Amino acid sequence: MAYQIRQSQINTLNQILKGQSDRTRSQIIYNAQELTSDLASMVNRWLVDGGTAEKNWRSDARNFIDRTAGVNEIWWIDNTLSVRWSETLESLHHIDIQSILEQPEMREKLRISRQDNLPEYSRVITTDEGYDIIFILMPIVFDDYFDGFFAIEIYIDGFIDRIVDDPLDTGFYTKAYAGDEVVYRNGPELTQHSYLEYFELNLDADTDGWLFKVYPTETIMTTILSPLPYVVFSGGFIIVVMLLLTLLSRYKAKQQSLQLSLEVKRREKIQDKLSYLANHDALTHLPNRHYITEYIEHYLADKTKAKKPFSLLFIDLDHFKDVNDTLGHAMGDRLLMKLPELFGQIFRKQDIIARMGGDEFIILLPGKTEEENIIALVGRFLKQLKYPIDIEGHQIRLTGSVGVAMYPRDGSTVNELLSNADAALYRAKDKGRNTYAIYDSVIEHKAQARLKLVNQLHEAQEQNRFEMFYQPRYDAQGHLLGTEALMRWRQEDCDYAQPKVFIELLEDTGLIVSVSWQLFSQSCQQFKTLMANHKNIVLSFNVSAKLLEHPEFLSRLKYILDEHKFPYDRLELELTEQTLIQDVENSQFILNQLTAWGINVAIDDFGTGYSSLSYLKNFPVHALKIDKSFIRDMNEDKDDLELIKTMILMGQNLNITTVAEGVETQAQLKQLIKMGCDQFQGYLFSHPTSFNDLKAGIDELSDIDFSALKSINSVD
């Protein structure tokens, strides 16, 4: 009889184990599918957006990491298998992902993933810090379009912990093996007397799976396998079974009650976390845009509070992008995380400090504050900002621009106050940055004028009123070598706006990308008609920073050239030094590809940057265009003359063509030829002209007698 009871106990335990094993298996499969589904959604957003903007991708990646337990870092690996971007909330170790990708096993994984258009899982990797991690590789593929992979790093402990819950709550331990290696456990060692169930999972197409073992805690073992021999003699078999069922029922009821309590607490915890995340910035833990706007709305809606004034400071860190570009986004994030401490040294406890996004912050100063007091406060803040901040041995100095708006003087609604503080901020930037501006009507008019100009730019693009003018370029013998394409905006009165009126705004609004591609296609189509009689002339086209950093730059460029059957070696792309340093690694990669295609690269406005020599060393450059600011006063300013001599000599030593821009007088031309300058461009030879005028007069422009040219007055 005792034997039968014991077997009944063991059978019951095994049934419970089997149920727990099945639940664990289902939960792991469900969570793995959910994770890959989220990753696939990131891929879809990438494809729909034609290559997501970097800041959007980083925001998407941070949200993905934040809401997915166990995920530590995400990388975008481009179609050359080079790591381009990465994002992590809190780096727990250093992973050289590029070297991992070079391993034959990972190369094969990438090949299979791209071929099958399915996610692939790496083997388990143990870091130097003792963490067990795996990588999921998700291909970015649609039809014949392939743009690389997203790779995510998963901490096995963190990922499985969220799925299996606490053994004290469930009554069961879980242990996982990848091959012979234990990669997860939340209980004591198994013994030969352990009761357990196990199941195997294959994470991808590999034959090697993971083995999961589920075994009971001491509590549930004691409950189910309690010694009952004395009960057998006094109560008989049926009573023992009833007692066993009663024990199980009580245990299940207790577990269900515990689970319900845990679920309520879990939901409350999630709700608190969601509420916190909705109102706070994840990086700095400061209140966010949502919080500050709601706070002001409630403040203004309260009749008692609305009678009390307050001030808003809109703060923007100057050139913060340079920190990200030179030291990396992780370093930029660490710098931002230190700012709350810096703000706390200047502002009072009752002042509300919020991060609006990026490197923008709002400070709300409650109570009436005189302008002179605000100016003094802002002055102390800007001074404090200049002190170097140490980040991993890097001494980083910042400056900032501040816009000030006051309630109720400068607005009676949230939108008015924020808009006017923002307008004042733009005024501070216009004043040269590292300063402040207080809102007034002049700022409002400028902001309205700016908004009107933005609307006009959108209309101009829709109505195809952006055109290219062309300015010829010559060698020292007066032979036409090519022309530079220069953007012009045709107004409704048929007059043309100069680039300085609108180029910067096109950059700020992002319109420069679509407008540039539209005009590049137009230039290729127009210029080809000149090549029948002038086969060797070169088209020079200016490339902005936003255009160069666009993910589709190379593919779009190649598509347009092939569409118009435009010879690659008849194209020269002009980039400024500032454009090249936005992302040095990306610039090097793109310029190397352009050179491989036979496309020439020129550095425009050469000499106005601050590390020109390093660019010549790092980038494949065909030509240097000496900025016209040096040419203008070269015959009167000895310093300019010496700089020009140095640039020309440097070009000769490096076998790089030198081009003088802005040549306007015979004296300038003669001096430049004497110094050995290779090519020339400027009003002395021709103003920029429309394509129709260029086409009609190209024969006269082809060969010029320099001695017959007359000097002209400088024209802006």
N, C-alpha and C positions, 0 to 999 in steps of 0.2 A: 504493500500500500504506500509506504514512504517513497519507494522508487517511482511509482506512478505520479505521486504528487510532485516529486522533483522534476520529472520529465514535463509535467504540465507547466511548472514554473519556467523551465528553460524554453519551452515552446512559446509561452506567452512573451518572454523576454525577446526571443528571436523575431516574433511578429512585430513587436514594438520597434525593435532595431531596424527591421526591414522598412517599416513605415517612415522612420526618421531618415534612413538612407535615401529612400525615394524622394522625400521632401528636399533633402540637401541637394541631391542631383538636379532636381527640377529648378531649385533656386539658383544654382550655379549656372545652369544653361540659360535660364531667363535673364540673369544679370549680365552674362557674357553677350547674349544677343542684344540686350538693351544698350550695352556699351558700344558694340560695333555699329548698331543702328544710329546712335548719336554721332559716331565718327563718320558714318556714311552721309549724315545730314550736313556735316561740315564740308565734306567733299562736294555735295550738291550745291551748297551755297557758293563755294569756290567756282564751280563751273558756270553757274547762272550769272555770277558777277564778272565772268571772264577773267578770273584771277583776282581774288579779294584784295582790297587795299590793305597794306601791312597793319595799320592801326586797327582796322576792323577785324582782321584775322586774329590779332593778339587779344582783342577783347573777347572774341568768340572762344579762343583757346583758354583764356583765364576762367571764363564761365564754365567751360567743360571740365577743367581740372577741379574747380571749386565744388562742383556738384557731384563729382564721381570719386567715390572713396578709392584710395589706393593709387590713383593716377598722380604722378609727380611732375612730368614734363612732356611737352609736345613739340615735335619738330616738323618743319616743312623741308622735305628733301626734293630738290628740283629734278628735272628729267635727265640731268647729267650725273645724278646721284651725289650731288654736293649739298651739304647742309646750308640752307639759306637763312631761315628764321627758327628761333626756338622760344618757348615761353614756359615759365615755371612760377608758381606762387612762392615757394620756399624751397630753395635748392638744398637737398639733404646730403648731397655728395657731388663729386665731379665725374661726369661721364664723357669720355671722348667718343661721341657717337660716330664721328667720321671714321675712326679706326675700326670700330665695330662693323660698320657697313662694308669695310674693305675685306672682311673675313670671307673666305669662300662659301661657308655655310650660309651667311647672311646674303651674299650675292645670289645664291641659288634661291633663297626665300623671296628676294625681290623679283627675280625673274619669274618664278611661279605665280607670285601675286599679280604681277602685271599681265601675265599670259591669261590667267583665269579670271582676272578682275574680281578677286576675292581677298579678304584679309588673311594674312599669314602671321603665325606666332613664332617668336624665337624660342630657342632653348632657354632654360633658366640660367641666369648669370648672377654670380655672387660678387658684390662690390667689395672694395677694400674695407668699407665700414661694416661689412657683415650682412648687408641687406640682400635678400633674394628677389630678383626682379626679372621680368620678361618684357619684350617689346612686341607690340602689335603693329603691323605694317599694312596700311590701307592705301591702295593705288588710287590715283586721281585720273580716271579714264572715262572718256565718253566717245563712243564710236572710234574714230582714228586719232582722237585728240588725247594726248598723254602729257600730263604736267607734273609728274613725279609722284611722291608718296607723302602721306601724313604718318609719322611714327609716334607712338605714345609709349611711355615707360610706366609700368605697373608694379607697385610694391605688392607682392603676393600676400603678405600678412594683412595689410590694410584692406585689400580687395576682398579676401575670403572672410575676414573678421566681420565685415558688415553683413555678409550673407548668412553665416551660420549662427550668429548671436552668441550670447554668453552661455557656457555649459551649465552654470548655476541656474539659469532660467529654463533652458531646454531639457536638461537632464542627460545630455550626450556630449561627448568629446568628438573632435574631428582631427584626423591626421591625413596629410597629403604627401604623395611621393611623385617625383618626376624622375623616372628611371629608378636608381637605387638611392637617390638623394631625397632626404626629408626636406620639403620646402615650406611646410606649414604644420603647426600643431598647437592645440589649445588645451592639452591635457597631459597627464603623466605618461610615462613609457608604457607601451603594451607589453603584456607578459604572455606566456604560453597558455595561461588559464583565462585570458581575456575573452569575453564574449563580444563578437563584432560582426558587422556587415560591411561589405565593401563594394564599390562600383568603379568603373574605369571610364574616363572621358578622353576623347581625342579632340584637341583644340583646333586642329586643321587637318589637312590631308595626310599628315605624317602618320606613320604606323605606330610611333611611340606615343602612348597616352599617359595621362596622369591617373594614379590610383588613389582613391579616397577611402579611408577606413573610418567607420563610425562605431563608437563603443560607449557604453553607459558610464555615468558617474557613480561614485560610491553610494550616493543617496538612493538612486533608483535601483541599484543592485541590491541594497539592503532591503528596500521596500518589496521587491519582487521575489528575491531568493532568500527570504528570511527562514531560519530553521524551524520546522514544524513537527518534528517527530512525536513530541508529547501530545500535540493536538490530535494526531492520527489515532492514538489509543482511546482518547476521551470523546472525540467527536465524529470520527469516521471520515471517509473520503469526501462525501458530499459537503459536510460542514467546512472542511478544509478548502475545497474549491470555492465555496461561498465567501469564506474569509479572504481568500486570495482576490476574488473579484471585488470584494468590498475595499480591500487595500488599494487595488488598482483604480477603482472609481474615485476614492478619496484623493489619490495622487493626481489623477486626471483633473478632478475639480480644482484642486489646489493649483495645478499648473495652468488651467484655463483662467482662473482668477488672477494668477500672477501675470500671465500673458496679457490679459485685459488691462491690468494696472500699468504694465510696461508700455503697452500700445498708447494708452492715454498720455503717459509721461513723454513717450517718443513724439507724439503729435504736438504736445505742448512745446517740447524742445525745438521741433522743426518750425513751429509757428513763430516762436521767439527768434529763431535764427533768421527766418524769412523776413520778419519785421525789422530786425537789425540790419540785414543786408539791403533791404529796401531803402533804408534811411542813412546808411553809412557807406563810405568808400572802403572797398575791400583791402586796398593797399595801405592807406594811411590811417584808417579807422576814424577819420574825421567825418562829421555829417556831410552828406552829399547834396547834389543839386535838388533832388526831390525834397529832402528835409528842409533846406533853407527856403525854398519857394513856398512850401506849405506853412512853414513857421511865419513868414511875412504875411501870407494870406490870412491866417488866423489872427495875427496881430492887428491887421488893418480892419478885420471884421469885428473885433472887440471894440465897442464904442469907448470904453474907458481907456484902453491901451492906445487906441488910434489918435488920442489927443497928445500923446507923448512923441517927441521927435526921435529920430535915430539916423545914423549915417551908414553908408555902404562903401567899402573899399573893394574894388575889383582889381585883383593882382594877377599879373602874368610874368612868369620868369623869362628873361630875355635869352634868346638863342639856346633854350634848353635842349633843342634837337641836336645841337652840336655834342652835348654830353652823350646822348644815346648813340650818335654816329661814331664817335671816337672811342668811347669806353664800353659801349654796349648797353642794351636796354635793361639788363639785369642791374648794372651799376646805376643807371638812371632811376630805376625803381627804388634802390637802396637810398639814393639821395632824397627822393620824395618822402620816403619813410622817416627821414630825419627832420623834415620841415616842421611837423607839429611841435617838436621840442623848441625849435628856433622861434616859431610863432609865440609859444608860451612865454618866452623871455621878454617879449615886447608888449603883447596885448593882455588885457585883464581877464580874470576868470569869467566875468559876466559877458564878455565879448564872445560872439559865436563865430567860429572859424569853420568854413566848409570848403570842400574841394569840388569845384564845378566839373572837373574832368581835365585830363592831360596835365598841363602845368599851370592851370588857372584856379584861383582861389577867391572866395568871397569872405570878407570880414564884416560882421554886423556890429556896430558900436551903438549900444542903446543909450538913450538920454541925449540931451541937448549938448552939442559940442561946437565950440566956435571954430571958424576956419583956421585961425592961427594955431589952435591946439591940434587940429587934424594934421596940418602941415608939419608941425613939430613931431607928431607921432609917426607920420609916414617917413620923415627924414631919419628918425631913429631906426625904423624898420629897414630902410634901404642901406643904411650904414651897417647894421647888424648882418645884413645879407651878404655883404662883401667879405666878411671874415671867412677864411678858407674852411671848408668842411672836409674832414678826413674820411675817405671811403676806401678801405683796404689799401692804405698807403698813398692813395691819390689825393692831392690837395686841390679841391674843386672850389672855385670862386664863382659866385653868382651875382647877377644884377637883376633888377625887376622894374617893371612899369606898373604904375598904380593909377586907376581912375576912381574918382570920388563923386558920389551922388548923395544928396541929403533929403530926408523926408521931413515935412511934406513939400519943401520948396521945389524939389526936382521931380516930383511925381506922386501920384496918389494910388497907384496900383503896382503889383509886383512887376509886371512886364515893363511899365514905364521906368521904374527905378533901376531894374537890371539893365534895360536897354540904354539908359542914360549913363549909368556907371560904365558900361561897355564902350559907349561913345567917348567918354572921357579917357578911357584906357587907350583907345586908338589915337587920341590927341597926344597922350604921353609918348606913345611910340613914334608919332610923327615928329616930336620934339627931339628925337635922338635916343629914346629909351633911357633906362636907369634914372627915371624921374617920375613925376606925378602930374596929373591935371585934374582940376575940379570942373565939374560939368557947368556949362553955360550955354547960352543960345547959339553962340558961334559954333560950338561943337555940334549942336543939334543940326544946324544947317549943313555942316560938313558931312555929318552922318547921312542926312537925307540925300545930299548930292551924291554920295558914294552909292547908296542904295539905288538911286535913279540910274547911275552909270552902270551898275551891275545888270539891271533890267535891260538897258540899252544893248549891252554886250550879248545877252541871251537873244534878243531880237535880231541883232546883227548876224549872229551865227545862223539863226533860222532862215534869214533872208539872203544868205550868202554874200554879205557885204564886207567880209574880210578878203583881201586880195594880197598878192605878192608883187612887190616892186623889185627890180633887179639893178644891182650896181656892178659895173665891170671891174675886172682885176687885170693888171698888166705886168709883163716882165720888164727888165731894164732896157730892152730894145723896142718897147712900145707895142709888143704883140699881145692881143687879147688872149687871156688864158681861161677865163670863165667869168661867172657872175655870182654874186652873193644874193640870195633871195631874202628880202626884208618884208616883214609883215606891215600892212597898212589897213586902216579901217575907213571904208568909204561911208561918209555921212549922208544923211538924207538930202542935203543940198549939193551932193556930188563932190564936196571937198573931202580931203583925206586927213585923218587924225594920225599924228606921229606916234610911234611905239611907246614913248615915255608916258603918254596919256593913259594907256590901257593895258600894257603888257603886265605890269605888276598885279593889276586887278584880275587879269586872266589867270595868273598864277595862284592868287589867293583863293579864287572861286573854283579852281580845278578845271575851268573851261579850256585852259591852254592845251590839254591833251587832245580833246576832240577837234579843236580848231587847228592844231598843228598837223594832225593826220589829214584833215580835209585839205589843207593848203599844200602839204607835201605831195599828195596825190595830184593836185592841180599843177604844181610846179613840174613834176615828172612828165606829165602829159604835155604841158606847154614846151618844156625845154627840149623834148625829143624832136620837135619840129625844126629846131635850129641845127640839130646834129647832122642833117643831111649834107649841109654845106660847110659845117664847122665841126668836124668829127672829134676834135681833141679838146673842145671846151668843157669845163667842169662846172657842175652845179654845186654851190655851197649852200647848205641849209643849217639853220641854227636849231639846236636841241636844248630844251629847257630841262631843269632838274626833275620836274614832275614827269616829263615825258620819258626821260632816261630811266627813272626808277620804276616805271610801270611794268608789271610782270609780262606784258605782251609786247614789249618794245621790239625785240629782235624779230619775233614771228610776224608782227604787223609790218615792220619795215621791209622784210623780205617779200611779204605778200604783195605790197604795193609796187615794189621794184619789178617783180616778176609779172605782175598784172600789166604793167606798161612796157614790159620788155626793155627796161632802162638798164644800160650797162653799169655794173657795180663800180667799175674803175673810173666812171665819169661823175661819181658822187663824192663830195666831201662834207662831212658833218662837223659843225663848229660847236664846241662846248666850252663854257667858261671854267676857270679853275674852281670857282665856288660850286658849280654843278658837279664836277668830278669828285669833290670831297664829301658830298652828301652820303655816299656809301662807297668807300674806296674799293672794297673787295668786289662789289657788284660792278663798279666802273671798270676795274681791271678785266673782269670776265667779259663784259660787253665789248670793250675796245679790242681785246684779243680776237673776239669773234668777227668784229667788223674788219679788222686787218686781214684775217684769214679769208674773208670774202673778197678782198681787194678794194674795200672802201677806205678812203683816206680820212684821217682825223686831224682837226686843227684845234689848237687852244686859242679861244677868242679872248680879247681884252687882256693879253698876256702882260704880266708885270704888276697887275692890280691886286693879285692874290698875295698870300703870305708864305707860301712854301713851294714856289714854282719849280725850283730845282729838283725837289723830291718827285714832282709829277713827271718831269721829263725822264727821270730814272725809272719810275714805276709803270708808266703808260706808253704804249706804242703811238707816238705822235709823228705826223707827217709835216705839220706846219705850225709856226707860231705867229699869231697876228698881234703885232705890237700896238698897244692901245693908243688911240688918237690923243689922249691927254698928254702923252709924252711927246708926240709929234708937233702938237700945237705950238709949243714954246721952245722947241729944240734949238732954234738959232739965237734965242735970247737967254735961255736958261742953261748954264753949263752942266748942271746936275742932270737935267733931262737928256742932254746930248751924250753924257758919259754913260748913262743907263742904256740908251739906245745902242751905243757902240758895244757895250757888254753883251746885250741880248743878241745882236747880229753875230758877234764873234762866237758866242756860245752855240748859236744855231749852226754856224760853219763847222765848229769842232764836232758837233753831234750829228752832222749831216741832216739837219732839219731846215726846211725852207722858212725864211723869215719874210713876213708880209707887213708892210707899213700901212696902217689904217689912217684915214683922215688927212691925206696929203692935199694941201690946198694952195701951196705956193711953189714957184719954180726953185726958190732957194732951198726949200725943204727937200724937193725932189733931187736936186743936184747933190746935196749933202748926203742923202740916203744912198744914192748910187755910188758916191765916192766911198762910203763906208762899207759897201758890199751887200746892201740889202737886196733880196732877190725879187720881190714883187711889191706892187703898189696899188692902192685903192683910195679914192677920195674925190672930192668935188672938183679938184683940178682937172680930172679926166671926164667925169660924168656924175651928175646927181642920180640917185635911184630913180628908175623910170618904170612905167607900166610895161607889161609884156608886149603889148601891141606896138608901143613906141620903140622898144628894144628890137623887136623883130624888123620893124620898118627901117631902122637906122643901123643895124648890126654891121653892114658892110663898111660904113664910115667909121664905126667904132673898132673894127678889127685890127687896124694898124694905125697908130697915132705917132705923129712927129712931136716928140716931147719939146723940142726947141720952139715950136709954134704955140705952145700952150701959154695962156695968160693966167697969172695969179688971181685968186678971187678972195673976197672977204669971207671970213668964217661964218658958216650958217649952222645953227643948232639943229 
